[in-house]
Each structure stands twice: as C-alpha cells, then as structure tokens.
Amino acid sequence: MNERFEQFALECYHRYSEHNVDLEKFAKLIVKECAKLAKAKSVSIVNKAELYAEDEDELTSAQAIAWQFLVLEKEIQQHFGVD
C-alpha cells in the first residue's frame, strides 16, 4: 500500500467501524490530496515559466496551463463535495 494511504488510514482509525477505518474521512483525505496536487502543479508550472520562459508568449502560455490546473483543483473539490 502506498505510504500516503497508510498515513491516511492511521488518521482515519475508527474503533467501532467495520474495518476500523472511517471510510468517508479516508475518501475525503484522498480527494483533498488530489486537489492539492493539482494546485501544486499549477504553482510549479508558473515558477518554472518565470525562470525559463524566453518571451512573454511562453510565459502567458504557461500561465494559461497553470490556470487550468487551478480550475481542475476546484472541479475535483466540487465533484466530490470536499472543500
């Protein structure tokens, strides 16, 4: 099992549930992690573009791509009803 999943499972331990894990909390943590990854990718794209873009067009293109990752973050959160 992925190390992050194991960490999530520990965070979601619930003594009285069927599997000793609060599955709803576990699912929310996974969704939040996916959204966080999309946001981090957006920041990474902008940071790299600011360092390596050779002109304004390249920087603008990178910013547009980064914006799509921010949109993806929000769509993931809305789709699963997680903030």
N, C-alpha and C positions, 0 to 999 in steps of 0.2 A: 504494500500500500504506500502511496505517496506520503512523504513526510508531512506535508501540509494537511492531508486528510487525517493523519493520525493526531496532529495537533488539534484540528477541528473536533475530532471525536472526543478528545480529552476535555475540550471546552464545553462540549455538549453532554457530558455524562449526566445521566438521569437514572437514579437507582430503581425507580418503580416502572420504567417503561419496558416494553417487550424486549428490546435489545440493549437496554441500559444506556441508550442514547436518545436525546431529544432530536428526532429526525427533522422537525421543522426548523429548529435552530441550526442544525447541521447544514440543511439545504440553503438557508439564508446566508450562512458564512461562505458557502461556495459561490453563490451568486454575487455577494459583495466582493469576493476576491476576483471574480471575472471582471466586474465593473472597474475595480481598482487597477487591474492590469491594462484595460483599455485606456484609462486616464493616464497611466504611467507611460504607455506607448506614445500618446499624444505629446506629452512633455518631452520625451526623448527625441521625437521627430523634430520638434521646434528647436530644441537645444543643439542638435546636430546640424540643422539647417543654418542656424545662426553662425556656427563655426565654419561650415564648409560650402555654403551656397556661393556661387560665383557671381550671381547678379540678383536683382530684385525679383525677376521672374521665377527663379529657382526657389527663393525664399517664400514668395507668395504661393507657389505650388505646394511646398512643404506645409505651409500654414493651413492650406485647404485640406490636405490629407489629415493633418493633426486635428482639425475641426471635426472631421468625420469620426475619428476615434472618440472625441468628446460626446458626439451625438450617440455613438454606439454605447458608451457608458450609461447615458441616460435611458436609452432604449432597453438595455438589459435590466436596469433597475425598475423601469415601468412595467416591462413584460412580466416580471416575477413579483411585482408589488413590494419591492425592497428598496428602502432609502439608504 
